[in-house]
Every structure is written in structure tokens, then in C-alpha cells.
């Protein structure tokens, strides 16, 4: 009898342990499913965020958080000047926009590749007659983007380079900053396009990093704001409203630029 009772106890203990074990397995499977679903959801949200980043801006490529960008087209880099052209020194000069002379200073030591490209574009007259196709007027996102090869903000297929240089660690671009535009998530898509920050601006880094700062506007920024920026963006005919990010209301043209 004792032996039978002992066996029954062992059976009950075994079944109890098995029930506990199976319960743990069910919870583990449930947790794994939850984890997988969470990963899928995060991936989906991230994917949608990337889609939004790539497709939301009116002129080129955009961001969930605003960022100056140029649509990437091709990967040619054969026309890119050698970084040595920057000579590791400061360059001073003028860029004239709608008759307004902006004094500029470029830092060839901090961003040798980008400054070499900009200096070359100035010296060869590339910027003469090019337009500024994008103006943003949101608080803490105040930039004028210029230099598109065709005036639309499309990429510069024969002229792309990297890496990102001299990007601010805190993602803050103070008023007067001159930086290079690029495609979202692509550190090697810098080209001819640059943007002038006319009011303190926050531009979150993306997967590639920040934006290459080539220099500063040293004079004339207030006049640019008063005479050009104040006109705002063009009214959208479909809504009758001027957006905070789009083509300037009035044509903005680079008359010329010099550097030495």
C-alpha cells in the first residue's frame, strides 16, 4: 500500500512539475511572439519613417524631421576636385544673391573635400546664374538652399562626393552657417548644392550623420532676411496657402561669387 501511495505521490509531483514546465514554455512562446511582433512593428514604423524621409519634401528628398537634402542620382565622382585644393586654410569672399553681397568665410582645414568642391565651383563660375530653389520658414528650421544643377533640387549625378565633414555634434546649425545639402542617409551624395542658415536651426542627424559645414556668412545676412527671406515661400495654387517649406515666392538667383 505504501508503495502504491508513494507511486501516486510521485505521479502527482511529476504532473505538477510538468504543468509548471508547460506553463513556462507557453509563457516563453508568448513572450517570443510578442517580441517578434514588436520587432516587426518597429521595423515597419522605421520603414515608414524612411519612406517619409525620402518622399515628403516638396522639392527633393525630405525628412520626418526637416533636413536640407538633394535627391541622389547616380554615384559618379570623377569631376570632384582633390581635397588638397582647400589648402587647409580659410578662404574669404563674396556670394551675391539678388544683388545682396554676402561676405563668406570657408574653413578649408575643417572640411577640405567640401571646401575644395565649393572653391572649385566658385572659381569655375558654376554658381553664376544658379537659383535658390528651396526656402524653409519653420521656427528652428530656417534655411535657403541653392546651387541645384537644374534649379529644381534634383541631384548632381556627375558630381557627388563624401564623406561628411565638420558636422555639429549637437545637430545645431547657428544662423550664418553655410553647409552642404545631400540625400538622406547617404554620406557620399554631397554635390553642388549648399544651404545658408538664416536663423538658428536644428537638423537631426540621420543614418549617415549630419551635414558638412563649410563656413559662415560674415556679413549681409540681415539684408538677405529683410529683402529675400521676408517674401516667404510661393503660394500653393491647390490650397491657396504658402507652405513653410518650398520654392521662394520670388525668384532667388546667385548673381556671382568670388573667393580668395
KAPEGI-V70299 format. One record per residue. PSI is psi in radians with two decimals (999 if undefined). OMEGA is omega as a letter, one per 40 degrees, with the letter a starting at -180 (none if undefined). D_CENTER is the distance of its C-alpha to the mean C-alpha in whole Angstrom. Layout:
psi = [PSI,PSI]
omega = [OMEGA,OMEGA]
d_center = [D_CENTER,D_CENTER]
This chain:
psi = [-0.78,-0.68,-0.70,-0.76,-0.68,-0.72,-0.74,-0.70,-0.76,-0.68,-0.78,-0.74,-0.74,-0.80,-0.66,-0.80,-0.70,-0.72,-0.75,-0.78,-0.81,-0.63,-0.73,-0.72,-0.73,-0.74,-0.67,-0.77,-0.71,-0.77,-0.68,-0.73,-0.78,-0.74,-0.76,-0.78,-0.72,-0.75,-0.76,-0.77,-0.76,-0.76,-0.69,-0.80,-0.74,-0.72,-0.74,-0.64,-0.73,-0.70,-0.78,-0.72,-0.63,-0.36,-0.01,-0.47,2.58,-0.43,-0.49,-1.83,2.62,-2.98,2.65,-0.71,2.34,2.43,2.41,2.35,2.76,2.35,2.27,2.29,1.86,3.09,0.32,2.39,0.23,-0.41,0.06,2.24,2.67,2.46,-0.39,-0.32,-0.50,-0.35,0.20,0.54,3.01,2.47,2.37,2.66,-2.73,2.45,2.20,2.13,2.10,0.74,-0.01,2.14,2.06,2.08,2.40,2.66,2.20,2.41,1.63,-0.31,-0.66,-0.53,1.20,-0.72,-0.84,-0.74,-0.66,-0.72,-0.78,-0.77,-0.76,-0.75,-0.66,-0.81,-0.53,-0.02,0.30,-0.74,-0.29,2.11,-0.13,2.74,2.91,1.90,-0.18,2.32,2.28,2.48,0.30,2.57,2.33,0.23,1.44,1.63,2.66,2.09,2.31,2.94,0.11,2.49,-0.52,0.14,0.15,-0.22,0.03,2.83,3.05,1.45,-0.46,0.11,1.40,2.53,2.97,-3.07,-3.05,2.35,2.52,0.63,2.46,2.36,-0.49,0.10,0.38,2.24,1.77,2.76,2.38,-0.19,2.43,2.15,2.85,2.41,2.67,2.98,2.57,2.31,0.13,1.82,-0.25,0.41,0.34,2.56,-2.32,-0.45,2.43,2.91,2.53,2.17,2.02,-0.10,2.56,2.26,2.44,2.14,1.79,2.43,2.58,-2.82,-0.48,-0.36,-2.58,-2.61,2.39,2.07,2.11,-0.37,-2.73,2.62,2.17,-0.25,2.71,-0.07,-0.71,-0.70,-0.65,-0.76,-0.76,-0.67,-0.42,-0.95,-0.62,-0.40,-0.35,-2.86,2.80,2.51,2.32,2.03,-0.41,-0.39,-0.33,0.26,2.51,2.04,2.94,0.03,1.94,-2.96,2.54,2.63,-0.58,2.57,2.29,2.08,2.46,1.94,-0.61,3.02,2.57,2.73,2.59,999]
omega = [i,a,i,i,i,i,i,i,a,i,i,i,a,a,i,i,a,i,i,a,a,i,i,a,i,i,i,i,i,a,i,i,i,a,i,i,i,i,i,i,i,i,i,i,i,i,i,i,i,i,i,a,a,a,a,a,a,a,a,i,a,a,i,i,a,i,i,a,i,a,a,i,i,a,a,i,a,a,a,i,i,a,a,a,a,i,i,a,i,i,i,a,a,i,a,a,a,i,a,i,i,i,a,i,a,a,a,i,a,a,a,a,a,i,i,i,a,i,i,i,i,a,a,i,a,a,a,i,i,a,i,a,a,i,i,a,i,i,a,i,a,a,i,a,a,i,i,a,a,i,a,a,i,a,a,a,a,a,i,a,i,e,i,a,i,i,a,a,a,i,i,i,a,i,a,i,i,a,a,i,i,i,i,i,a,a,a,a,i,i,i,a,i,i,i,i,a,i,a,a,i,i,a,i,i,a,a,a,a,a,a,i,a,a,a,i,a,i,i,a,a,i,i,i,a,a,a,a,a,i,i,a,a,i,i,a,a,a,a,a,i,a,i,a,a,i,i,a,i,a,i,a,i,a,a,i,i,i,i,none]
d_center = [81,79,78,77,75,73,72,71,69,67,66,65,63,62,61,59,57,56,55,53,51,51,49,47,46,45,43,41,41,40,37,36,35,34,31,31,30,28,26,26,24,22,21,21,19,16,17,17,13,12,14,13,9,10,13,13,11,15,14,11,9,8,7,10,9,7,4,5,5,9,11,12,16,18,18,20,20,24,23,21,23,24,22,26,26,24,27,26,26,25,25,26,26,26,23,25,24,26,29,27,27,24,25,23,23,21,21,22,23,19,17,20,18,16,19,21,19,19,22,23,22,24,27,27,26,23,22,25,25,22,20,17,16,14,15,14,17,16,17,15,12,14,12,14,12,15,16,16,19,20,19,17,14,15,14,16,18,20,18,15,15,14,14,11,13,14,11,13,14,14,10,12,12,16,17,18,15,14,11,10,7,7,7,5,7,9,10,12,11,11,13,15,12,12,11,14,14,17,17,16,12,11,7,7,7,6,9,9,8,7,7,10,12,15,17,19,21,24,26,26,23,25,27,24,23,26,27,24,21,24,25,22,20,23,25,24,27,27,27,28,25,23,19,17,14,16,18,20,23,25,24,22,23,23,27,26,25,27,27,29]
